[in-house]
Amino acid sequence: MKPLFIVATILVFLSSCATLNLSVQKKAILKDLTIDWSYASNVDSEYIPNIDSVMIAVLYNYNGQNHSFKLHKKQTGEQDGLTINFSRGKFTGDGEIAASYLVSSIGLIAAPITMLSASDGKSILFFWYFAADRIKIQASLTPELAGNNGQSVSNFIQTGATFTNKAARMDRMCSGINDYVNNILLNLSGDNKK
């Protein structure tokens, strides 16, 4: 279990290397940045209240520290600033987890034994399937803030689902989302020391 968590953490860290940048002119004068987030229709409903809580916590935590600009949730009629879209969010259900146990036990135990006995020990076949939770995050800056070309970065946050309870799985996903959004904000403010 621990190696799976380490791999997921490394993937989140490496994927955070894709960053957004404010244009040089805007970085010097930006004092307040609007942030907005939305969900595509293909995001499982379990994610929505949890991600809303994560994003509100990110706002409060970021504004509670000393940065080059403050954040606030975009209000109706305000110009776009940083927009984050969550899509392709799958939170694995109990049926798929049961299927992963079944397929993996057949593929890792029964299939090799059958192949070995059927081929007089000359061949072996094994396979597995471990279910995973995942969500795609696409962050973009309005072209006015990002410079002429505009910018958008996207990434998947993914964690294993087969051997973990629902609460722990959701906590790991929310932690990955929190880290990813914080890295974007630290990069925008120039506070990210890489």
C-alpha positions in Angstrom: 0.0 0.0 0.0 2.8 2.4 0.9 4.5 2.0 -2.5 1.3 2.9 -4.3 1.0 6.1 -2.2 4.6 7.0 -3.0 4.1 6.5 -6.7 0.9 8.6 -6.6 2.8 11.4 -4.8 5.7 11.3 -7.2 3.3 11.6 -10.1 1.5 14.6 -8.6 4.9 16.3 -8.0 6.2 15.6 -11.5 3.0 16.6 -13.1 3.0 19.9 -11.3 6.0 21.0 -13.4 3.6 22.1 -16.1 2.8 25.6 -14.9 0.9 28.8 -15.7 2.7 32.1 -15.8 1.4 35.6 -15.5 2.6 38.1 -18.1 5.5 40.2 -16.8 3.5 43.4 -16.9 0.5 41.9 -15.0 2.7 40.2 -12.4 4.0 43.6 -11.3 0.5 45.2 -10.9 -1.8 42.3 -10.0 -3.1 42.8 -6.4 -6.2 40.6 -6.6 -7.0 37.5 -8.7 -10.3 36.0 -9.3 -10.5 32.2 -9.2 -13.4 30.1 -10.4 -13.9 26.4 -10.7 -16.5 24.3 -12.5 -17.4 20.6 -13.1 -18.0 18.8 -16.3 -21.0 16.5 -16.5 -18.8 13.5 -16.4 -17.5 14.1 -12.8 -19.0 11.7 -10.3 -21.2 13.5 -7.7 -19.1 12.3 -4.8 -16.3 14.7 -5.8 -18.3 17.9 -5.9 -18.8 18.8 -2.2 -15.3 17.6 -1.4 -13.6 19.6 -4.1 -15.7 22.7 -3.2 -14.3 22.3 0.4 -10.8 21.9 -0.9 -11.0 25.0 -3.1 -12.5 27.2 -0.3 -9.7 26.0 2.0 -7.1 26.8 -0.7 -8.5 30.4 -0.9 -8.4 30.9 2.9 -5.0 29.3 3.3 -3.5 31.3 0.4 -4.9 34.6 1.6 -3.8 33.9 5.1 -0.2 33.9 4.0 2.0 36.7 2.6 1.8 36.6 -1.3 2.1 39.1 -4.1 -1.7 39.1 -4.6 -4.9 38.0 -2.9 -7.5 35.5 -4.2 -11.2 35.7 -4.2 -13.9 33.5 -5.7 -15.2 35.0 -9.0 -18.5 36.8 -8.6 -21.1 37.2 -11.4 -20.0 39.9 -13.8 -16.4 39.9 -12.8 -13.6 39.3 -15.3 -12.1 35.9 -15.6 -8.8 35.3 -13.8 -7.8 31.8 -13.0 -10.3 29.2 -14.1 -10.1 25.6 -13.0 -12.2 22.9 -14.7 -12.7 19.5 -13.3 -13.6 16.7 -15.8 -13.5 13.0 -16.3 -13.8 12.5 -12.5 -14.3 8.8 -11.7 -14.8 7.7 -8.1 -14.7 3.9 -8.2 -17.8 2.1 -6.9 -18.0 -1.1 -4.9 -18.9 -3.2 -7.9 -15.7 -2.2 -9.7 -13.6 -2.8 -6.6 -15.1 -6.3 -6.3 -14.4 -6.9 -10.0 -10.7 -5.9 -9.4 -10.4 -8.4 -6.6 -11.9 -11.1 -8.7 -10.0 -10.4 -11.9 -6.7 -9.9 -10.1 -7.1 -13.1 -8.1 -7.9 -15.1 -11.3 -5.1 -13.4 -13.2 -2.4 -13.7 -10.5 -3.3 -17.1 -9.0 -5.6 -19.2 -11.2 -4.3 -18.3 -14.7 -0.7 -19.1 -13.9 -1.5 -22.4 -12.3 -3.7 -23.4 -15.2 -1.2 -22.4 -17.8 1.7 -24.2 -16.0 -0.3 -27.4 -15.8 -1.7 -27.2 -19.3 1.7 -26.5 -20.9 3.8 -28.9 -18.8 5.5 -26.0 -17.1 6.7 -24.3 -20.3 4.5 -21.2 -20.3 2.9 -18.9 -17.9 0.3 -16.2 -18.2 -0.8 -13.7 -15.5 -2.7 -10.5 -15.5 -4.3 -8.1 -13.0 -6.7 -5.2 -12.7 -6.5 -2.7 -9.9 -9.3 -0.1 -9.9 -8.3 3.6 -9.5 -10.0 6.9 -8.7 -9.1 9.8 -11.0 -10.0 13.3 -12.1 -8.7 15.7 -14.8 -7.9 19.2 -13.8 -7.5 21.9 -16.4 -6.3 25.3 -15.2 -6.2 28.4 -17.4 -5.5 32.1 -17.1 -7.4 34.7 -19.1 -5.3 35.8 -22.1 -5.1 39.3 -20.6 -3.2 37.9 -17.6 -1.2 35.3 -19.4 0.1 37.4 -22.2 -0.8 37.2 -25.9 -0.8 33.5 -26.3 -2.9 32.6 -23.2 -2.1 29.6 -21.2 -3.7 26.4 -20.1 -2.3 23.4 -18.2 -4.0 20.1 -17.5 -3.2 17.1 -15.4 -4.8 13.9 -13.9 -4.8 13.2 -10.2 -5.1 9.5 -9.7 -4.9 7.1 -6.8 -5.4 3.4 -6.3 -8.8 2.3 -5.1 -8.6 -1.4 -4.7 -7.2 -1.8 -1.2 -8.4 1.4 0.5 -11.7 2.5 2.1 -13.8 5.3 0.6 -12.9 8.0 3.1 -9.2 7.4 2.7 -9.4 7.4 -1.0 -11.3 10.7 -1.1 -8.8 12.2 1.3 -5.9 11.2 -1.0 -7.7 12.7 -4.0 -8.5 15.9 -2.2 -4.9 16.1 -1.0 -3.6 15.7 -4.6 -6.0 18.4 -5.8 -5.0 20.7 -3.0 -1.3 20.3 -3.7 -1.8 20.8 -7.5 -3.8 24.0 -7.1 -1.4 25.4 -4.5 1.5 24.7 -6.8 -0.2 26.7 -9.5 -0.9 29.6 -7.2 2.6 29.6 -5.8 4.0 29.6 -9.3 1.7 32.5 -10.3 2.7 34.6 -7.3 6.4 33.8 -7.9 6.7 32.1 -4.5 7.4 28.6 -5.8 11.0 27.8 -5.1 11.9 24.9 -7.4 
